[in-house]
Amino acid sequence: MTDQSTQQAPVPTPPAAEATASGVRSGGVSRRALLGTAGATGLVLGAAGGAVGYAAAPAPATPLTSVGSDRALFHVKHQPGITEGLQACGHLIAFDLAAGAGRKEAAALLRRWSTTAERLMAGEPAPHDDTDVSRDAGPSSLTVTFGFGNSFFTRTGLEKQRPGALDPLPDFSSDHLDKARSDGDLWVQIGANDALVAFHALRAIQKDAGAAARVRWQMNGFNRSPGATAHPMTARNLMGQIDGTGNPKPTDAAFDKQIFVPASGEPAWMANGSYAVVRRIRMLLDDWEKLPVAAQEQVIGRRKADGAPLTGGHETSPMELEKTDAKGDYVIALNAHARITRPDKNGGAAMLRRPFSYHDGIDADGVPDAGLLFVCWQADPLLGFVPVQRKLDRGDALSRFIRHESSALFAVPGGAVKGEYVGQRLLEG
């Protein structure tokens, strides 16, 4: 959970209008400027808010900050919501096709969903019956991502097009899975840097489903908001650990090979796509927080304050896995989470982790129902998620403090070209 999870990468300061492969940024204050002056900005906005309350006339309109004006593109090579940085708010929703609905109804639904997603990601109203929930807000880095579950292909008569990589995940001894909150015919991932923008998209997607599909399960998550820290840094999870130091980066030579299905890959409709493993991982926070910080660090293998390995240095310093202490014991224990999840200890297995934290209140036992909505991306789950999880299953020190409560795997096709809807090459091929 810790060493490969997504970090919030610094975003370079853009010019007034800049188009990139993953999004468009226009006007307003740059994110780097916003992050670099978080403390001062908070004071300025607080003072301005107080002044407006006593003003005799409305204050003049001001441009959106970068949080509101940031925009991700819908028509891109890989679907949005995979390589972008962590977003502040998220919704994960699985749908099952309605009884009697098949390939024709699924195609019409994906066409509706794609049209809605393109408009909302541009900061425009939904194409019909807009709720006005996000009126006055910009795109706020909204992304909407679509995927297909194993059962979708049976429901639509497309079994011959089902990828082998979508075979069910193996059972793990640490699983305590709720089947009602696992799997699904269709999957939608929504992320944004504004909660109302994310909810607006959620309602639009749910309404678009109409009679064609019903919600199977929904999970809601969050991450730290852009500008909340004095400078860009790797995210923390609800255990307080820096979470994302070892995540693969798009600049890595092997990144595309590890994360995306090649353009010449099979099946052809999955070209430039990826596979998403989704796990609801509950953190047993009451037990975890009883541990002294030093003991927590031994479980993870990294310092809690700055994410540096226990062998010394800073967050990105290499782990000295053979280093021992005065007693001859490994400084980073053999069952430390960070040691076990290293790609070089798992045959090079790599996945792009892009999670959300969640908190669903207090359960019947009076303990927090909180943890991680784990989402990881890879070109093949049997080469990415499965070998790492099998090794964690055999002796991860963190396992006594977490519980895997739901699981799903989805095939996420490549991005739709202009004039095309997501999944069109599968449903109309």
C-alpha positions in Angstrom: 0.0 0.0 0.0 2.8 2.4 0.8 5.8 2.2 -1.5 4.3 2.3 -4.9 1.1 4.3 -4.3 0.6 7.5 -6.3 2.4 10.7 -5.1 1.1 14.2 -5.8 3.6 15.3 -8.4 4.6 18.9 -8.8 2.9 20.6 -11.6 5.0 23.0 -13.7 3.8 26.6 -14.0 1.9 26.9 -17.3 1.6 29.9 -19.6 -1.8 31.6 -19.8 -3.0 28.9 -22.1 -1.3 25.6 -22.6 -2.4 22.3 -24.3 -0.8 19.1 -23.3 -1.3 15.4 -24.0 -3.2 15.0 -20.7 -5.0 18.3 -20.3 -5.5 22.1 -20.9 -4.7 24.7 -18.4 -5.9 28.3 -19.0 -5.8 31.6 -17.1 -5.8 32.1 -13.4 -3.1 31.5 -10.9 -0.7 28.6 -11.7 -0.8 25.6 -9.4 2.9 26.0 -8.5 2.2 29.6 -7.5 -0.8 28.5 -5.5 1.2 25.7 -3.7 4.2 27.8 -3.1 2.2 30.5 -1.3 -0.4 28.3 0.4 0.0 30.1 3.8 -0.1 33.6 2.4 -3.0 32.7 0.1 -5.0 31.4 3.0 -4.5 34.7 4.9 -5.4 36.8 1.8 -8.5 34.8 1.0 -9.6 34.9 4.7 -9.2 38.6 4.8 -11.1 39.1 1.5 -13.9 36.8 2.7 -14.4 39.0 5.7 -14.3 42.2 3.8 -17.0 41.0 1.3 -19.4 40.3 4.1 -19.4 44.0 5.1 -19.2 45.5 1.5 -22.0 47.9 0.4 -21.8 46.6 -3.1 -20.8 43.2 -4.6 -17.1 42.7 -5.1 -15.9 42.5 -8.7 -15.5 39.0 -10.2 -12.0 37.5 -9.9 -10.5 34.9 -12.2 -10.7 31.2 -11.1 -7.6 30.0 -9.3 -5.8 27.1 -10.9 -7.8 24.6 -8.8 -11.0 25.6 -10.6 -9.6 26.3 -14.1 -7.4 23.2 -14.5 -8.9 21.0 -17.2 -8.2 17.4 -18.3 -9.1 16.4 -21.9 -11.5 13.6 -22.7 -10.3 12.7 -26.2 -6.8 11.5 -25.4 -4.6 8.4 -26.1 -5.2 6.9 -22.7 -8.4 7.5 -20.8 -8.3 10.4 -18.4 -8.0 9.6 -14.7 -4.9 7.3 -15.0 -1.7 9.3 -15.2 -3.0 12.6 -13.7 -2.0 13.5 -10.1 -4.1 12.6 -7.2 -7.4 14.5 -7.1 -9.0 15.8 -3.9 -12.4 14.1 -4.3 -13.4 10.8 -6.0 -16.3 8.4 -6.6 -15.9 4.8 -7.7 -19.2 3.3 -9.0 -19.9 -0.2 -10.4 -23.1 -0.9 -12.4 -24.8 -4.0 -13.5 -26.7 -4.1 -16.8 -30.5 -4.3 -16.2 -32.3 -7.6 -16.9 -32.9 -7.8 -20.6 -30.3 -5.2 -21.5 -27.5 -6.4 -23.8 -25.0 -5.1 -26.4 -27.3 -2.6 -28.0 -28.3 -1.0 -24.7 -24.7 -1.0 -23.5 -23.6 0.8 -26.6 -26.2 3.5 -26.2 -25.3 3.9 -22.5 -21.6 4.3 -23.3 -22.4 6.8 -25.9 -24.5 8.9 -23.4 -21.8 8.6 -20.8 -19.0 9.6 -23.1 -21.0 12.7 -24.3 -21.7 13.7 -20.7 -18.1 13.1 -19.5 -16.7 15.3 -22.4 -19.0 18.2 -21.6 -18.5 18.1 -17.8 -14.7 17.7 -18.1 -14.8 20.9 -20.2 -16.7 22.7 -17.4 -20.0 22.7 -19.4 -23.4 21.7 -18.1 -24.7 18.1 -18.6 -26.3 17.7 -22.1 -29.8 17.4 -20.5 -31.5 18.0 -17.1 -28.4 19.6 -15.6 -28.7 19.8 -11.8 -26.7 23.1 -11.4 -24.7 21.5 -8.6 -21.4 22.7 -9.9 -22.7 26.1 -11.3 -20.1 28.8 -11.1 -17.2 26.3 -10.8 -14.6 25.5 -13.5 -13.6 22.0 -14.6 -11.5 21.5 -11.4 -9.4 18.8 -13.1 -12.5 16.6 -13.4 -11.8 13.2 -15.0 -14.3 10.4 -15.8 -13.0 6.9 -16.6 -14.9 3.9 -17.9 -14.2 0.2 -17.6 -15.7 -3.3 -18.2 -15.9 -6.2 -15.8 -15.6 -9.9 -16.6 -19.4 -10.4 -16.4 -20.0 -7.6 -19.0 -18.9 -9.8 -21.8 -21.4 -12.6 -21.0 -24.2 -10.1 -20.6 -23.5 -8.6 -24.0 -22.7 -11.8 -25.9 -19.1 -10.7 -26.4 -17.3 -13.6 -24.7 -14.9 -14.0 -27.6 -13.7 -10.4 -27.1 -13.0 -10.9 -23.3 -9.3 -10.4 -22.6 -7.4 -13.2 -20.8 -6.0 -10.6 -18.5 -9.5 -10.1 -17.2 -9.7 -13.6 -15.6 -10.8 -13.4 -12.0 -8.1 -12.5 -9.5 -7.0 -15.5 -7.3 -8.1 -15.8 -3.7 -5.8 -14.3 -1.1 -5.7 -15.5 2.5 -6.1 -12.0 3.8 -9.3 -11.4 1.9 -12.6 -10.7 3.8 -14.5 -9.8 0.7 -18.1 -8.5 0.6 -19.4 -9.9 -2.7 -22.1 -7.2 -2.9 -19.4 -4.6 -3.0 -17.1 -6.4 -5.4 -17.0 -6.9 -9.2 -19.7 -5.4 -11.6 -20.5 -5.3 -15.3 -19.4 -1.6 -15.7 -17.1 0.7 -13.7 -16.9 4.4 -13.6 -14.2 6.4 -11.8 -14.8 10.1 -11.1 -12.2 12.4 -9.7 -12.0 16.2 -9.3 -10.4 18.8 -7.1 -13.7 20.2 -6.0 -16.3 18.0 -4.1 -19.3 19.6 -5.8 -17.8 19.2 -9.3 -17.2 15.5 -8.5 -20.8 15.0 -7.1 -22.3 16.8 -10.1 -20.6 14.3 -12.4 -21.7 11.4 -10.2 -25.3 12.4 -10.4 -25.1 13.0 -14.2 -23.6 9.5 -14.8 -26.2 7.9 -12.5 -29.1 9.6 -14.3 -27.7 8.7 -17.7 -27.8 5.0 -16.7 -31.6 5.2 -16.9 -33.2 1.8 -17.4 -30.1 0.3 -18.9 -28.1 -0.3 -15.7 -28.4 -0.1 -12.0 -25.8 0.8 -9.4 -24.1 -2.3 -7.9 -21.9 -0.4 -5.4 -20.5 3.0 -4.8 -17.5 4.2 -2.8 -16.5 7.8 -2.1 -13.0 9.0 -1.3 -10.7 12.0 -0.9 -7.1 13.1 -0.9 -5.4 16.2 0.3 -6.5 19.3 -1.6 -4.1 21.1 -3.9 -2.5 24.0 -2.1 -2.9 22.5 1.4 0.8 22.1 1.9 3.5 24.7 1.6 5.1 22.9 -1.3 4.2 19.9 -3.5 4.9 16.6 -1.7 4.0 13.0 -1.7 0.6 12.3 -0.3 -0.1 10.7 3.1 -2.7 8.0 3.9 -5.0 7.8 6.9 -2.2 6.0 8.9 -0.2 9.2 8.6 2.4 7.5 6.3 3.8 9.2 3.2 2.3 7.0 0.6 3.7 6.9 -3.0 7.4 7.2 -3.0 8.1 4.3 -5.3 5.3 4.8 -7.8 6.4 4.4 -11.4 6.6 7.7 -13.3 5.6 8.5 -16.9 9.3 9.5 -17.5 10.5 6.0 -16.7 11.7 4.1 -19.8 9.4 1.1 -19.1 6.4 3.0 -17.9 4.2 2.5 -21.0 5.1 -1.2 -21.3 4.2 -1.8 -17.6 1.0 0.3 -17.4 -0.6 0.2 -20.9 -1.7 -2.4 -23.4 0.4 -1.7 -26.6 -1.3 -0.4 -29.7 -0.6 -3.7 -31.4 -1.8 -5.7 -28.4 -4.7 -8.2 -28.0 -7.5 -7.9 -28.1 -7.4 -5.0 -30.6 -10.1 -3.0 -28.8 -7.9 -2.7 -25.7 -5.1 -0.9 -27.6 -3.6 1.9 -25.4 -5.9 0.7 -22.5 -5.0 -0.6 -19.0 -6.4 -2.8 -16.3 -7.6 -1.4 -13.0 -7.6 -3.5 -9.8 -9.9 -1.9 -7.2 -9.7 -2.9 -3.6 -11.5 -1.4 -0.5 -8.8 -1.8 2.1 -9.9 -1.0 5.7 -7.3 0.3 8.0 -7.7 -0.9 11.6 -6.8 2.6 12.9 -7.5 2.0 16.6 -5.0 -0.8 16.6 -2.5 1.1 14.5 -2.6 4.3 16.5 -1.8 2.4 19.7 1.7 1.6 18.3 4.5 3.9 19.1 5.8 5.8 16.1 9.0 3.8 16.1 7.0 0.5 15.9 4.9 1.9 13.0 8.1 2.8 11.2 9.4 -0.8 11.7 6.1 -2.1 10.1 6.5 0.1 7.1 10.3 0.3 6.8 10.3 4.1 6.4 10.3 7.1 8.7 6.9 8.5 9.3 8.0 12.2 9.4 9.6 12.3 5.9 9.2 8.9 4.2 13.0 8.2 4.2 14.0 4.6 4.5 15.1 3.5 8.0 18.6 3.0 6.7 18.9 6.8 6.3 18.9 9.6 3.8 15.7 11.3 2.4 12.5 10.1 0.9 13.9 9.0 -2.5 17.2 7.5 -1.1 17.8 3.9 -2.0 17.0 1.3 0.7 20.1 -0.4 2.0 18.3 -3.8 2.4 21.4 -5.6 3.7 22.2 -3.0 6.4 22.2 -4.4 9.9 22.1 -2.9 13.4 24.4 -3.5 16.3 22.6 -6.8 17.1 23.0 -8.1 13.6 19.3 -7.6 12.7 18.2 -6.1 9.4 17.5 -2.3 9.9 14.6 -2.8 7.5 12.9 -6.0 8.6 12.3 -8.9 6.2 8.5 -8.4 6.6 8.5 -4.6 6.3 5.9 -3.5 3.9 8.3 -1.2 1.9 10.8 -4.1 1.4 8.1 -6.6 0.2 6.5 -4.3 -2.3 9.7 -3.2 -4.1 9.5 -4.1 -7.8 13.1 -5.5 -7.8 11.9 -8.0 -5.1 8.9 -9.1 -7.2 10.4 -9.9 -10.6 10.1 -6.3 -11.7 6.3 -6.3 -11.1 5.1 -2.7 -11.3 1.7 -1.0 -11.1 0.6 2.7 -11.0 -1.2 3.2 -7.8 -3.7 6.0 -7.7 -5.9 5.7 -4.6 -8.4 7.7 -2.6 -8.7 7.6 1.2 -12.2 6.9 2.6 -14.1 7.4 5.9 -17.6 5.9 6.1 -18.2 6.8 9.8 -18.2 4.4 12.7 -19.4 0.8 12.4 -21.5 -1.2 14.8 -18.5 -2.1 16.9 -17.7 1.6 17.5 -14.5 1.7 15.4 -13.8 3.8 12.4 -14.8 2.4 9.0 -11.9 4.1 7.2 -9.0 3.2 4.9 -7.9 3.2 1.3 -9.8 2.9 -1.9 -6.9 1.2 -3.6 -6.8 1.6 -7.4 -3.8 0.4 -9.4 -3.2 0.3 -13.1 -1.1 -2.2 -15.1 -0.8 -3.7 -18.6 -1.5 -7.1 -17.2 -2.7 -7.9 -13.6 -1.0 -11.2 -13.6 2.3 -9.4 -14.0 1.5 -6.4 -11.9 -0.9 -6.7 -8.9 -1.0 -10.5 -8.4 2.6 -11.3 -7.7 3.0 -8.4 -5.3 -0.2 -9.3 -3.4 0.7 -12.9 -3.2 4.0 -12.0 -1.6 2.3 -9.6 0.8 -0.2 -12.4 1.6 2.7 -14.5 2.9 4.0 -12.3 5.6 3.6 -8.5 5.4 3.9 -6.8 8.8 1.2 -4.4 7.8 -1.4 -7.2 7.3 -2.5 -7.3 10.9 -3.5 -3.6 10.6 -5.5 -3.8 7.4 -8.4 -5.8 5.9 -9.3 -6.2 2.2 -13.1 -6.0 2.2 -14.0 -5.7 -1.5 -12.3 -6.4 -4.8 -12.8 -5.9 -8.5 -10.9 -6.0 -11.8 -11.8 -4.0 -14.9 -10.6 -3.7 -18.5 -10.3 0.0 -19.3 -10.0 0.6 -23.1 -7.9 3.4 -24.6 -9.2 6.9 -25.0 -11.9 7.7 -27.5 -10.9 9.7 -30.5 -13.1 12.7 -31.5 -16.5 11.5 -32.6 -16.1 8.2 -30.9 -17.4 6.9 -27.5 -15.4 4.9 -25.0 -15.7 1.2 -25.9 -17.0 1.8 -29.4 -14.4 -0.5 -31.0 -15.6 -3.3 -28.7 -19.3 -2.8 -29.0 -19.4 -2.0 -32.7 -16.4 -4.0 -33.9 
